[in-house]
């Protein structure tokens, strides 16, 4: 009888550091940098990775990631930005290289132990962030460099700002609900529902990040629809009774998020009006300015764009001699699709969308719970990219790469022994 060959020590270390990086994403920037670097080094020292390198060109997600990073690199040849700044900006996309490397590293997992560990590492890190955020909000602690006692909006911030933390809390809410449905023990089920409730209250009422709030509301709608779908065979009075309770709770939370004092969602219309009537420098007003500039820049070079790292110089030129919101400038337009368009034109937008589509296609082939985890964050990430440059951003981008790269190994037909 032929025995399975054991994994090499570099491969085991590479997988371990990948899990550590995933755990560190919500909690520590330095931790992610160190763990990701060690992961890459150990992966490149693994004989299994070199033995399977040809699969990079047959795996559609790897091909999509490599194409995007290759074109970004090639755009150095025609970028209008300073070469040093362009190289520095390009390095922010180096995380794309990790994706095919992660797929190679976890490609031939003989056990589900690695992805099970990744699942709970991610969940525990997000839960820890949730508990610290709630503790900061109520004044019990003052943890994290983002936390501010003087600014009431920052009371719930810990290690990440309201955008990154809000998206992660929305993800935690949806994952906790789905894990609770799968849990067998009543105690575990109740604990997961408590986490879900805390997470949705945190993202809607405490964190005050508009992107996270919108994603959370969409997750609520998805859950309500799937909940009613799953109760088709249940007695009508049970289905409608529980449904009314669920809709009442969900509706109450959404109403509170839209009408509570200081709610960012409630202030959206006022911010847009303040910009349109008096050119006031508001969050939504600045985004409108950035989007208009982006479309103008995209129209100038619609095919291959202005090259990597050009947004700052181009936006500075638009902002010169202006005031208020029109004078605002930044290194990215707070929209990943427009950012790709400015840098790489229609080619860049197409390659970015191609990457998202290939991940979605591959996720269909995954077994549970990996399919739910991948689809949940892919959905949140895609929605968030319309209002933020999430692939460029450190936290959201690294969470996307490591989560996708690890859990895409859970394809149907793969070994299932733990």
C-alpha atoms as a printed R data frame, in Angstrom:
    type eleno elety resid chain resno       x      y       z
1   ATOM     1    CA   UNK     A     1   0.000  0.000   0.000
2   ATOM     2    CA   UNK     A     2   1.443  3.377  -1.021
3   ATOM     3    CA   UNK     A     3   1.521  5.967   1.740
4   ATOM     4    CA   UNK     A     4   0.913  9.633   1.055
5   ATOM     5    CA   UNK     A     5   4.015 11.760   1.006
6   ATOM     6    CA   UNK     A     6   4.251 14.165   3.907
7   ATOM     7    CA   UNK     A     7   4.234 17.891   3.311
8   ATOM     8    CA   UNK     A     8   7.641 19.551   3.503
9   ATOM     9    CA   UNK     A     9   8.515 21.740   6.460
10  ATOM    10    CA   UNK     A    10   8.733 24.925   4.327
11  ATOM    11    CA   UNK     A    11   5.208 24.237   3.030
12  ATOM    12    CA   UNK     A    12   3.872 23.701   6.550
13  ATOM    13    CA   UNK     A    13   5.533 26.938   7.664
14  ATOM    14    CA   UNK     A    14   4.166 28.796   4.630
15  ATOM    15    CA   UNK     A    15   0.622 27.691   5.427
16  ATOM    16    CA   UNK     A    16   1.102 28.577   9.086
17  ATOM    17    CA   UNK     A    17   2.326 32.091   8.299
18  ATOM    18    CA   UNK     A    18  -0.562 32.567   5.860
19  ATOM    19    CA   UNK     A    19  -3.002 31.771   8.670
20  ATOM    20    CA   UNK     A    20  -1.165 34.134  11.005
21  ATOM    21    CA   UNK     A    21  -1.365 36.890   8.383
22  ATOM    22    CA   UNK     A    22  -5.120 36.311   8.001
23  ATOM    23    CA   UNK     A    23  -5.553 36.481  11.785
24  ATOM    24    CA   UNK     A    24  -3.441 39.647  12.002
25  ATOM    25    CA   UNK     A    25  -5.246 41.623   9.288
26  ATOM    26    CA   UNK     A    26  -7.947 43.078  11.596
27  ATOM    27    CA   UNK     A    27  -5.509 43.630  14.458
28  ATOM    28    CA   UNK     A    28  -1.968 44.535  13.411
29  ATOM    29    CA   UNK     A    29  -0.390 46.104  10.330
30  ATOM    30    CA   UNK     A    30   3.106 45.076  11.430
31  ATOM    31    CA   UNK     A    31   1.890 41.538  12.078
32  ATOM    32    CA   UNK     A    32   0.525 41.263   8.539
33  ATOM    33    CA   UNK     A    33   3.740 42.591   6.994
34  ATOM    34    CA   UNK     A    34   5.936 40.185   8.940
35  ATOM    35    CA   UNK     A    35   3.702 37.135   8.479
36  ATOM    36    CA   UNK     A    36   3.110 37.831   4.773
37  ATOM    37    CA   UNK     A    37   6.834 38.185   4.118
38  ATOM    38    CA   UNK     A    38   7.625 34.964   5.969
39  ATOM    39    CA   UNK     A    39   4.815 33.229   4.104
40  ATOM    40    CA   UNK     A    40   6.253 34.272   0.743
41  ATOM    41    CA   UNK     A    41   9.790 33.197   1.698
42  ATOM    42    CA   UNK     A    42   8.677 29.780   2.988
43  ATOM    43    CA   UNK     A    43   6.391 29.248  -0.006
44  ATOM    44    CA   UNK     A    44   9.264 29.924  -2.407
45  ATOM    45    CA   UNK     A    45  11.401 27.424  -0.476
46  ATOM    46    CA   UNK     A    46   8.719 24.724  -0.699
47  ATOM    47    CA   UNK     A    47   9.439 21.976  -3.257
48  ATOM    48    CA   UNK     A    48   5.686 21.418  -3.684
49  ATOM    49    CA   UNK     A    49   5.215 24.995  -4.898
50  ATOM    50    CA   UNK     A    50   7.954 24.659  -7.513
51  ATOM    51    CA   UNK     A    51   6.677 21.244  -8.534
52  ATOM    52    CA   UNK     A    52   3.236 22.707  -9.333
53  ATOM    53    CA   UNK     A    53   4.254 26.085 -10.790
54  ATOM    54    CA   UNK     A    54   2.709 25.281 -14.171
55  ATOM    55    CA   UNK     A    55  -0.744 25.293 -12.580
56  ATOM    56    CA   UNK     A    56  -0.399 29.083 -12.276
57  ATOM    57    CA   UNK     A    57  -1.273 29.266 -15.961
58  ATOM    58    CA   UNK     A    58  -4.227 26.888 -15.749
59  ATOM    59    CA   UNK     A    59  -5.901 28.322 -12.625
60  ATOM    60    CA   UNK     A    60  -8.183 31.143 -13.779
61  ATOM    61    CA   UNK     A    61  -7.866 33.182 -10.561
62  ATOM    62    CA   UNK     A    62  -4.063 33.029 -10.691
63  ATOM    63    CA   UNK     A    63  -4.074 34.040 -14.355
64  ATOM    64    CA   UNK     A    64  -6.393 36.983 -13.647
65  ATOM    65    CA   UNK     A    65  -4.236 38.223 -10.745
66  ATOM    66    CA   UNK     A    66  -0.996 37.871 -12.703
67  ATOM    67    CA   UNK     A    67  -2.457 39.683 -15.720
68  ATOM    68    CA   UNK     A    68  -3.557 42.625 -13.570
69  ATOM    69    CA   UNK     A    69  -0.221 43.004 -11.775
70  ATOM    70    CA   UNK     A    70   1.665 42.550 -15.080
71  ATOM    71    CA   UNK     A    71  -0.224 45.384 -16.789
72  ATOM    72    CA   UNK     A    72   0.200 47.614 -13.730
73  ATOM    73    CA   UNK     A    73   3.932 46.978 -13.943
74  ATOM    74    CA   UNK     A    74   4.045 47.569 -17.698
75  ATOM    75    CA   UNK     A    75   2.293 50.916 -17.215
76  ATOM    76    CA   UNK     A    76   5.535 52.232 -15.699
77  ATOM    77    CA   UNK     A    77   6.586 52.642 -19.335
78  ATOM    78    CA   UNK     A    78   3.912 55.288 -20.030
79  ATOM    79    CA   UNK     A    79   3.071 56.679 -16.591
80  ATOM    80    CA   UNK     A    80   3.006 60.460 -16.319
81  ATOM    81    CA   UNK     A    81   3.867 60.306 -12.608
82  ATOM    82    CA   UNK     A    82   7.302 60.666 -11.085
83  ATOM    83    CA   UNK     A    83   9.081 57.318 -11.429
84  ATOM    84    CA   UNK     A    84   9.846 56.986  -7.702
85  ATOM    85    CA   UNK     A    85   6.255 57.769  -6.743
86  ATOM    86    CA   UNK     A    86   4.953 55.392  -9.419
87  ATOM    87    CA   UNK     A    87   7.137 52.547  -8.106
88  ATOM    88    CA   UNK     A    88   6.015 53.257  -4.545
89  ATOM    89    CA   UNK     A    89   2.373 53.174  -5.659
90  ATOM    90    CA   UNK     A    90   2.943 49.956  -7.600
91  ATOM    91    CA   UNK     A    91   4.331 48.310  -4.456
92  ATOM    92    CA   UNK     A    92   0.940 48.778  -2.796
93  ATOM    93    CA   UNK     A    93  -0.382 46.240  -5.307
94  ATOM    94    CA   UNK     A    94   2.321 43.669  -4.491
95  ATOM    95    CA   UNK     A    95  -0.309 41.816  -2.478
96  ATOM    96    CA   UNK     A    96  -1.655 40.570  -5.826
97  ATOM    97    CA   UNK     A    97   1.463 38.386  -6.118
98  ATOM    98    CA   UNK     A    98   0.466 36.621  -2.907
99  ATOM    99    CA   UNK     A    99  -2.785 35.351  -4.438
100 ATOM   100    CA   UNK     A   100  -1.326 32.833  -6.937
101 ATOM   101    CA   UNK     A   101   1.315 31.914  -4.346
102 ATOM   102    CA   UNK     A   102  -1.427 31.164  -1.802
103 ATOM   103    CA   UNK     A   103  -3.301 29.059  -4.335
104 ATOM   104    CA   UNK     A   104  -0.138 27.033  -4.989
105 ATOM   105    CA   UNK     A   105   0.591 26.693  -1.266
106 ATOM   106    CA   UNK     A   106  -2.858 25.381  -0.337
107 ATOM   107    CA   UNK     A   107  -3.514 23.606  -3.637
108 ATOM   108    CA   UNK     A   108  -2.962 19.998  -2.523
109 ATOM   109    CA   UNK     A   109  -4.184 20.122   1.083
110 ATOM   110    CA   UNK     A   110  -4.780 16.524   2.220
111 ATOM   111    CA   UNK     A   111  -6.910 17.649   5.151
112 ATOM   112    CA   UNK     A   112  -9.471 20.308   5.965
113 ATOM   113    CA   UNK     A   113  -7.582 21.163   9.163
114 ATOM   114    CA   UNK     A   114  -5.854 24.141   7.530
115 ATOM   115    CA   UNK     A   115  -9.020 25.785   6.242
116 ATOM   116    CA   UNK     A   116 -10.883 24.967   9.466
117 ATOM   117    CA   UNK     A   117  -8.104 26.714  11.377
118 ATOM   118    CA   UNK     A   118  -8.279 29.633   8.925
119 ATOM   119    CA   UNK     A   119 -12.038 29.888   9.419
120 ATOM   120    CA   UNK     A   120 -11.794 30.166  13.185
121 ATOM   121    CA   UNK     A   121  -8.666 32.338  13.069
122 ATOM   122    CA   UNK     A   122 -10.557 34.864  10.966
123 ATOM   123    CA   UNK     A   123 -13.702 34.604  13.075
124 ATOM   124    CA   UNK     A   124 -11.825 34.934  16.392
125 ATOM   125    CA   UNK     A   125  -9.833 37.960  15.157
126 ATOM   126    CA   UNK     A   126 -13.000 39.715  13.988
127 ATOM   127    CA   UNK     A   127 -14.768 38.860  17.243
128 ATOM   128    CA   UNK     A   128 -11.865 40.222  19.282
129 ATOM   129    CA   UNK     A   129 -11.976 43.415  17.245
130 ATOM   130    CA   UNK     A   130 -15.738 43.604  17.873
131 ATOM   131    CA   UNK     A   131 -15.390 43.218  21.651
132 ATOM   132    CA   UNK     A   132 -12.630 45.829  21.848
133 ATOM   133    CA   UNK     A   133 -14.666 48.207  19.678
134 ATOM   134    CA   UNK     A   134 -17.721 47.878  21.919
135 ATOM   135    CA   UNK     A   135 -15.535 48.310  25.016
136 ATOM   136    CA   UNK     A   136 -14.002 51.483  23.584
137 ATOM   137    CA   UNK     A   137 -17.424 52.801  22.612
138 ATOM   138    CA   UNK     A   138 -18.771 52.493  26.156
139 ATOM   139    CA   UNK     A   139 -15.610 54.025  27.621
140 ATOM   140    CA   UNK     A   140 -14.434 50.888  29.400
141 ATOM   141    CA   UNK     A   141 -11.152 50.882  27.439
142 ATOM   142    CA   UNK     A   142  -9.097 53.224  25.260
143 ATOM   143    CA   UNK     A   143  -7.252 50.721  23.084
144 ATOM   144    CA   UNK     A   144  -5.698 51.350  19.695
145 ATOM   145    CA   UNK     A   145  -4.031 54.213  17.850
146 ATOM   146    CA   UNK     A   146  -7.266 55.079  16.019
147 ATOM   147    CA   UNK     A   147  -9.262 55.547  19.212
148 ATOM   148    CA   UNK     A   148  -9.901 59.126  20.319
149 ATOM   149    CA   UNK     A   149 -11.529 60.234  23.550
150 ATOM   150    CA   UNK     A   150 -12.087 63.746  22.209
151 ATOM   151    CA   UNK     A   151 -13.875 62.800  18.992
152 ATOM   152    CA   UNK     A   152 -17.173 60.974  19.701
153 ATOM   153    CA   UNK     A   153 -17.198 59.507  16.182
154 ATOM   154    CA   UNK     A   154 -13.959 57.639  16.956
155 ATOM   155    CA   UNK     A   155 -15.124 56.087  20.213
156 ATOM   156    CA   UNK     A   156 -15.620 52.667  18.604
157 ATOM   157    CA   UNK     A   157 -12.408 52.725  16.564
158 ATOM   158    CA   UNK     A   158  -9.633 50.392  17.710
159 ATOM   159    CA   UNK     A   159  -6.882 49.266  15.312
160 ATOM   160    CA   UNK     A   160  -8.650 50.253  12.069
161 ATOM   161    CA   UNK     A   161 -10.661 53.232  10.894
162 ATOM   162    CA   UNK     A   162 -14.417 53.248  10.405
163 ATOM   163    CA   UNK     A   163 -14.261 52.144   6.772
164 ATOM   164    CA   UNK     A   164 -12.102 49.034   7.224
165 ATOM   165    CA   UNK     A   165 -13.571 48.085  10.594
166 ATOM   166    CA   UNK     A   166 -17.129 48.689   9.389
167 ATOM   167    CA   UNK     A   167 -16.680 46.338   6.436
168 ATOM   168    CA   UNK     A   168 -15.157 43.671   8.672
169 ATOM   169    CA   UNK     A   169 -17.963 43.976  11.228
170 ATOM   170    CA   UNK     A   170 -20.539 43.587   8.448
171 ATOM   171    CA   UNK     A   171 -18.688 40.455   7.332
172 ATOM   172    CA   UNK     A   172 -18.612 39.139  10.905
173 ATOM   173    CA   UNK     A   173 -22.373 39.703  11.221
174 ATOM   174    CA   UNK     A   174 -23.145 37.646   8.134
175 ATOM   175    CA   UNK     A   175 -20.669 34.866   8.960
176 ATOM   176    CA   UNK     A   176 -21.947 34.561  12.537
177 ATOM   177    CA   UNK     A   177 -25.524 34.159  11.295
178 ATOM   178    CA   UNK     A   178 -24.513 31.451   8.835
179 ATOM   179    CA   UNK     A   179 -22.279 29.622  11.308
180 ATOM   180    CA   UNK     A   180 -25.144 29.678  13.814
181 ATOM   181    CA   UNK     A   181 -27.408 27.895  11.328
182 ATOM   182    CA   UNK     A   182 -24.784 25.165  10.928
183 ATOM   183    CA   UNK     A   183 -23.999 24.802  14.647
184 ATOM   184    CA   UNK     A   184 -25.430 21.727  16.361
185 ATOM   185    CA   UNK     A   185 -24.893 22.600  20.018
186 ATOM   186    CA   UNK     A   186 -27.477 24.998  21.426
187 ATOM   187    CA   UNK     A   187 -24.866 26.910  23.433
188 ATOM   188    CA   UNK     A   188 -22.697 27.478  20.366
189 ATOM   189    CA   UNK     A   189 -25.723 28.525  18.338
190 ATOM   190    CA   UNK     A   190 -26.773 31.099  20.937
191 ATOM   191    CA   UNK     A   191 -23.226 32.437  21.276
192 ATOM   192    CA   UNK     A   192 -22.986 32.939  17.512
193 ATOM   193    CA   UNK     A   193 -26.325 34.744  17.404
194 ATOM   194    CA   UNK     A   194 -25.100 37.053  20.191
195 ATOM   195    CA   UNK     A   195 -21.958 37.813  18.171
196 ATOM   196    CA   UNK     A   196 -24.111 38.543  15.115
197 ATOM   197    CA   UNK     A   197 -26.334 40.899  17.116
198 ATOM   198    CA   UNK     A   198 -23.358 42.739  18.615
199 ATOM   199    CA   UNK     A   199 -21.720 43.007  15.185
200 ATOM   200    CA   UNK     A   200 -24.774 44.507  13.486
201 ATOM   201    CA   UNK     A   201 -25.322 47.004  16.309
202 ATOM   202    CA   UNK     A   202 -21.635 47.908  16.159
203 ATOM   203    CA   UNK     A   203 -21.551 48.547  12.423
204 ATOM   204    CA   UNK     A   204 -24.906 50.337  12.202
205 ATOM   205    CA   UNK     A   205 -24.841 52.425  15.389
206 ATOM   206    CA   UNK     A   206 -21.300 52.576  16.792
207 ATOM   207    CA   UNK     A   207 -18.708 52.438  14.011
208 ATOM   208    CA   UNK     A   208 -20.331 55.070  11.729
209 ATOM   209    CA   UNK     A   209 -18.721 53.910   8.519
210 ATOM   210    CA   UNK     A   210 -21.111 54.403   5.614
211 ATOM   211    CA   UNK     A   211 -19.607 51.631   3.485
212 ATOM   212    CA   UNK     A   212 -19.947 49.093   6.284
213 ATOM   213    CA   UNK     A   213 -23.490 50.253   7.042
214 ATOM   214    CA   UNK     A   214 -24.610 49.820   3.431
215 ATOM   215    CA   UNK     A   215 -22.991 46.381   3.184
216 ATOM   216    CA   UNK     A   216 -24.568 45.334   6.499
217 ATOM   217    CA   UNK     A   217 -28.028 46.432   5.337
218 ATOM   218    CA   UNK     A   218 -27.581 44.435   2.129
219 ATOM   219    CA   UNK     A   219 -26.489 41.422   4.185
220 ATOM   220    CA   UNK     A   220 -29.655 41.804   6.271
221 ATOM   221    CA   UNK     A   221 -31.794 41.758   3.123
222 ATOM   222    CA   UNK     A   222 -29.960 38.694   1.796
223 ATOM   223    CA   UNK     A   223 -30.387 36.863   5.096
224 ATOM   224    CA   UNK     A   224 -34.099 37.678   5.351
225 ATOM   225    CA   UNK     A   225 -34.715 36.392   1.811
226 ATOM   226    CA   UNK     A   226 -32.720 33.193   2.381
227 ATOM   227    CA   UNK     A   227 -34.436 32.705   5.745
228 ATOM   228    CA   UNK     A   228 -37.911 32.682   4.193
229 ATOM   229    CA   UNK     A   229 -36.681 30.434   1.391
230 ATOM   230    CA   UNK     A   230 -35.371 27.886   3.890
231 ATOM   231    CA   UNK     A   231 -38.749 27.686   5.693
232 ATOM   232    CA   UNK     A   232 -40.849 26.490   2.780
233 ATOM   233    CA   UNK     A   233 -41.630 23.162   4.422
234 ATOM   234    CA   UNK     A   234 -42.355 24.597   7.876
235 ATOM   235    CA   UNK     A   235 -45.839 25.166   9.261
236 ATOM   236    CA   UNK     A   236 -47.287 28.527   8.116
237 ATOM   237    CA   UNK     A   237 -47.768 29.954  11.615
238 ATOM   238    CA   UNK     A   238 -44.145 29.167  12.535
239 ATOM   239    CA   UNK     A   239 -42.853 30.595   9.260
240 ATOM   240    CA   UNK     A   240 -44.833 33.797   9.468
241 ATOM   241    CA   UNK     A   241 -44.388 34.248  13.205
242 ATOM   242    CA   UNK     A   242 -40.631 33.921  13.123
243 ATOM   243    CA   UNK     A   243 -40.511 35.938   9.920
244 ATOM   244    CA   UNK     A   244 -42.395 38.856  11.487
245 ATOM   245    CA   UNK     A   245 -39.987 38.865  14.446
246 ATOM   246    CA   UNK     A   246 -36.963 38.758  12.142
247 ATOM   247    CA   UNK     A   247 -38.259 41.536   9.882
248 ATOM   248    CA   UNK     A   248 -39.168 43.667  12.917
249 ATOM   249    CA   UNK     A   249 -35.670 43.343  14.375
250 ATOM   250    CA   UNK     A   250 -33.984 43.970  11.016
251 ATOM   251    CA   UNK     A   251 -36.270 46.899  10.226
252 ATOM   252    CA   UNK     A   252 -35.668 48.451  13.644
253 ATOM   253    CA   UNK     A   253 -31.897 48.271  13.228
254 ATOM   254    CA   UNK     A   254 -31.997 49.733   9.734
255 ATOM   255    CA   UNK     A   255 -34.344 52.531  10.852
256 ATOM   256    CA   UNK     A   256 -32.017 53.369  13.745
257 ATOM   257    CA   UNK     A   257 -29.034 53.484  11.378
258 ATOM   258    CA   UNK     A   258 -30.889 55.841   9.019
259 ATOM   259    CA   UNK     A   259 -32.321 58.173  11.662
260 ATOM   260    CA   UNK     A   260 -30.129 58.044  14.775
261 ATOM   261    CA   UNK     A   261 -28.314 61.195  15.893
262 ATOM   262    CA   UNK     A   262 -24.919 61.522  14.233
263 ATOM   263    CA   UNK     A   263 -25.563 58.690  11.774
264 ATOM   264    CA   UNK     A   264 -23.297 58.974   8.717
265 ATOM   265    CA   UNK     A   265 -26.026 57.498   6.510
266 ATOM   266    CA   UNK     A   266 -28.524 60.067   7.784
267 ATOM   267    CA   UNK     A   267 -26.044 62.864   6.997
268 ATOM   268    CA   UNK     A   268 -25.450 61.756   3.388
269 ATOM   269    CA   UNK     A   269 -28.103 63.956   1.806
270 ATOM   270    CA   UNK     A   270 -27.057 66.983   3.892
271 ATOM   271    CA   UNK     A   271 -23.419 66.524   2.867
272 ATOM   272    CA   UNK     A   272 -24.323 66.376  -0.815
273 ATOM   273    CA   UNK     A   273 -26.560 69.461  -0.488
274 ATOM   274    CA   UNK     A   274 -23.819 71.386   1.346
275 ATOM   275    CA   UNK     A   275 -21.396 70.620  -1.458
276 ATOM   276    CA   UNK     A   276 -23.814 71.505  -4.261
277 ATOM   277    CA   UNK     A   277 -25.008 74.768  -2.705
278 ATOM   278    CA   UNK     A   278 -21.824 76.123  -1.091
279 ATOM   279    CA   UNK     A   279 -18.928 73.954  -2.320
280 ATOM   280    CA   UNK     A   280 -18.448 72.758   1.261
281 ATOM   281    CA   UNK     A   281 -15.693 70.206   1.808
282 ATOM   282    CA   UNK     A   282 -17.780 67.240   2.991
283 ATOM   283    CA   UNK     A   283 -17.037 63.526   2.689
284 ATOM   284    CA   UNK     A   284 -19.698 62.945   0.034
285 ATOM   285    CA   UNK     A   285 -18.953 66.234  -1.696
286 ATOM   286    CA   UNK     A   286 -15.283 65.345  -2.067
287 ATOM   287    CA   UNK     A   287 -16.194 61.959  -3.496
288 ATOM   288    CA   UNK     A   288 -18.404 63.608  -6.126
289 ATOM   289    CA   UNK     A   289 -15.502 65.897  -7.047
290 ATOM   290    CA   UNK     A   290 -13.118 62.945  -7.280
291 ATOM   291    CA   UNK     A   291 -15.510 60.915  -9.427
292 ATOM   292    CA   UNK     A   292 -16.021 63.780 -11.886
293 ATOM   293    CA   UNK     A   293 -12.281 64.297 -12.207
294 ATOM   294    CA   UNK     A   294 -11.783 60.553 -12.674
295 ATOM   295    CA   UNK     A   295 -14.255 60.429 -15.550
296 ATOM   296    CA   UNK     A   296 -12.527 63.376 -17.214
297 ATOM   297    CA   UNK     A   297  -9.122 61.714 -16.841
298 ATOM   298    CA   UNK     A   298 -10.528 58.428 -18.130
299 ATOM   299    CA   UNK     A   299 -11.896 60.235 -21.185
300 ATOM   300    CA   UNK     A   300  -8.441 61.660 -21.928
301 ATOM   301    CA   UNK     A   301  -6.818 58.220 -22.181
302 ATOM   302    CA   UNK     A   302  -9.678 55.708 -22.361
303 ATOM   303    CA   UNK     A   303  -7.739 52.624 -23.495
304 ATOM   304    CA   UNK     A   304  -4.526 52.296 -21.459
305 ATOM   305    CA   UNK     A   305  -4.855 55.158 -18.993
306 ATOM   306    CA   UNK     A   306  -2.247 57.514 -17.562
307 ATOM   307    CA   UNK     A   307  -0.125 54.824 -15.906
308 ATOM   308    CA   UNK     A   308   0.328 53.612 -12.340
309 ATOM   309    CA   UNK     A   309   0.495 56.227  -9.568
310 ATOM   310    CA   UNK     A   310  -0.734 59.185 -11.612
311 ATOM   311    CA   UNK     A   311  -3.818 60.141  -9.585
312 ATOM   312    CA   UNK     A   312  -2.054 62.427  -7.095
313 ATOM   313    CA   UNK     A   313  -0.404 64.644  -9.723
314 ATOM   314    CA   UNK     A   314  -3.530 64.808 -11.875
315 ATOM   315    CA   UNK     A   315  -5.789 65.634  -8.918
316 ATOM   316    CA   UNK     A   316  -3.323 68.283  -7.696
317 ATOM   317    CA   UNK     A   317  -3.559 69.978 -11.095
318 ATOM   318    CA   UNK     A   318  -7.362 70.039 -10.882
319 ATOM   319    CA   UNK     A   319  -7.324 71.338  -7.299
320 ATOM   320    CA   UNK     A   320  -4.905 74.222  -8.010
321 ATOM   321    CA   UNK     A   321  -6.430 77.709  -7.555
322 ATOM   322    CA   UNK     A   322  -9.724 76.252  -6.257
323 ATOM   323    CA   UNK     A   323 -11.406 76.396  -2.854
324 ATOM   324    CA   UNK     A   324 -13.669 74.209  -0.749
325 ATOM   325    CA   UNK     A   325 -14.435 70.745  -2.052
326 ATOM   326    CA   UNK     A   326 -13.011 71.680  -5.464
327 ATOM   327    CA   UNK     A   327  -9.602 72.139  -3.802
328 ATOM   328    CA   UNK     A   328  -9.584 68.641  -2.313
329 ATOM   329    CA   UNK     A   329  -6.915 66.253  -3.537
330 ATOM   330    CA   UNK     A   330  -5.813 62.690  -2.834
331 ATOM   331    CA   UNK     A   331  -3.714 59.851  -4.179
332 ATOM   332    CA   UNK     A   332  -6.782 57.829  -5.184
333 ATOM   333    CA   UNK     A   333 -10.380 58.647  -6.148
334 ATOM   334    CA   UNK     A   334 -11.935 56.435  -3.418
335 ATOM   335    CA   UNK     A   335 -13.267 54.059  -6.045
336 ATOM   336    CA   UNK     A   336 -11.202 51.056  -7.142
337 ATOM   337    CA   UNK     A   337 -12.889 50.799 -10.544
338 ATOM   338    CA   UNK     A   338 -12.159 54.466 -11.347
339 ATOM   339    CA   UNK     A   339  -8.644 54.131  -9.944
340 ATOM   340    CA   UNK     A   340  -7.964 51.257 -12.337
341 ATOM   341    CA   UNK     A   341  -9.516 53.306 -15.136
342 ATOM   342    CA   UNK     A   342  -7.293 56.328 -14.528
343 ATOM   343    CA   UNK     A   343  -4.161 54.183 -14.347
344 ATOM   344    CA   UNK     A   344  -4.903 51.545 -17.008
345 ATOM   345    CA   UNK     A   345  -7.976 52.789 -18.856
346 ATOM   346    CA   UNK     A   346 -10.649 50.357 -20.018
347 ATOM   347    CA   UNK     A   347  -8.028 47.604 -19.985
348 ATOM   348    CA   UNK     A   348  -7.513 48.053 -16.246
349 ATOM   349    CA   UNK     A   349 -11.217 48.088 -15.415
350 ATOM   350    CA   UNK     A   350 -11.748 44.973 -17.533
351 ATOM   351    CA   UNK     A   351  -8.856 43.128 -15.853
352 ATOM   352    CA   UNK     A   352 -10.087 44.047 -12.368
353 ATOM   353    CA   UNK     A   353 -13.638 42.936 -13.151
354 ATOM   354    CA   UNK     A   354 -12.198 39.789 -14.754
355 ATOM   355    CA   UNK     A   355 -10.408 38.974 -11.477
356 ATOM   356    CA   UNK     A   356 -13.617 39.399  -9.448
357 ATOM   357    CA   UNK     A   357 -15.626 37.287 -11.907
358 ATOM   358    CA   UNK     A   358 -13.069 34.469 -11.893
359 ATOM   359    CA   UNK     A   359 -13.092 34.381  -8.105
360 ATOM   360    CA   UNK     A   360 -16.891 34.194  -8.178
361 ATOM   361    CA   UNK     A   361 -16.855 31.399 -10.749
362 ATOM   362    CA   UNK     A   362 -14.357 29.410  -8.708
363 ATOM   363    CA   UNK     A   363 -16.274 30.028  -5.471
364 ATOM   364    CA   UNK     A   364 -19.267 28.164  -6.934
365 ATOM   365    CA   UNK     A   365 -17.139 25.001  -6.873
366 ATOM   366    CA   UNK     A   366 -16.265 25.330  -3.174
367 ATOM   367    CA   UNK     A   367 -17.716 23.252  -0.364
368 ATOM   368    CA   UNK     A   368 -19.243 24.821   2.724
369 ATOM   369    CA   UNK     A   369 -18.390 26.843   4.751
370 ATOM   370    CA   UNK     A   370 -15.669 28.092   2.376
371 ATOM   371    CA   UNK     A   371 -18.223 29.030  -0.286
372 ATOM   372    CA   UNK     A   372 -20.176 31.233   2.126
373 ATOM   373    CA   UNK     A   373 -16.993 32.876   3.439
374 ATOM   374    CA   UNK     A   374 -15.619 33.633  -0.036
375 ATOM   375    CA   UNK     A   375 -18.917 34.828  -1.483
376 ATOM   376    CA   UNK     A   376 -19.642 36.989   1.575
377 ATOM   377    CA   UNK     A   377 -16.375 38.899   1.405
378 ATOM   378    CA   UNK     A   378 -16.339 38.989  -2.399
379 ATOM   379    CA   UNK     A   379 -19.771 40.645  -2.229
380 ATOM   380    CA   UNK     A   380 -18.686 43.099   0.485
381 ATOM   381    CA   UNK     A   381 -15.440 43.851  -1.324
382 ATOM   382    CA   UNK     A   382 -17.115 44.479  -4.683
383 ATOM   383    CA   UNK     A   383 -19.748 46.784  -3.187
384 ATOM   384    CA   UNK     A   384 -17.094 48.598  -1.173
385 ATOM   385    CA   UNK     A   385 -14.955 49.194  -4.271
386 ATOM   386    CA   UNK     A   386 -17.607 51.565  -5.624
387 ATOM   387    CA   UNK     A   387 -16.928 53.959  -2.724
388 ATOM   388    CA   UNK     A   388 -13.342 53.108  -1.749
389 ATOM   389    CA   UNK     A   389 -10.121 51.845  -3.313
390 ATOM   390    CA   UNK     A   390 -10.210 48.573  -1.383
391 ATOM   391    CA   UNK     A   391  -7.627 46.609  -3.364
392 ATOM   392    CA   UNK     A   392  -5.181 49.475  -2.894
393 ATOM   393    CA   UNK     A   393  -5.987 49.808   0.821
394 ATOM   394    CA   UNK     A   394  -3.811 47.775   3.153
395 ATOM   395    CA   UNK     A   395  -6.396 46.164   5.448
396 ATOM   396    CA   UNK     A   396  -9.233 45.451   3.023
397 ATOM   397    CA   UNK     A   397  -6.851 44.426   0.240
398 ATOM   398    CA   UNK     A   398  -4.821 41.993   2.342
399 ATOM   399    CA   UNK     A   399  -7.960 40.497   3.857
400 ATOM   400    CA   UNK     A   400  -9.268 39.957   0.327
401 ATOM   401    CA   UNK     A   401  -6.061 38.291  -0.889
402 ATOM   402    CA   UNK     A   402  -5.431 35.985   2.081
403 ATOM   403    CA   UNK     A   403  -9.076 35.024   2.581
404 ATOM   404    CA   UNK     A   404  -9.569 34.221  -1.107
405 ATOM   405    CA   UNK     A   405  -6.192 32.514  -1.510
406 ATOM   406    CA   UNK     A   406  -6.666 30.190   1.449
407 ATOM   407    CA   UNK     A   407 -10.309 29.237   1.041
408 ATOM   408    CA   UNK     A   408 -10.203 28.610  -2.710
409 ATOM   409    CA   UNK     A   409  -8.473 25.312  -1.831
410 ATOM   410    CA   UNK     A   410 -11.802 23.951  -0.529
411 ATOM   411    CA   UNK     A   411 -13.055 22.745  -3.887
412 ATOM   412    CA   UNK     A   412 -15.544 19.895  -4.112
413 ATOM   413    CA   UNK     A   413 -13.921 16.525  -4.419
414 ATOM   414    CA   UNK     A   414 -10.905 17.615  -2.387
415 ATOM   415    CA   UNK     A   415  -9.800 15.435   0.545
416 ATOM   416    CA   UNK     A   416 -12.123 15.848   3.503
417 ATOM   417    CA   UNK     A   417 -10.377 14.038   6.334
418 ATOM   418    CA   UNK     A   418  -9.565 16.299   9.256
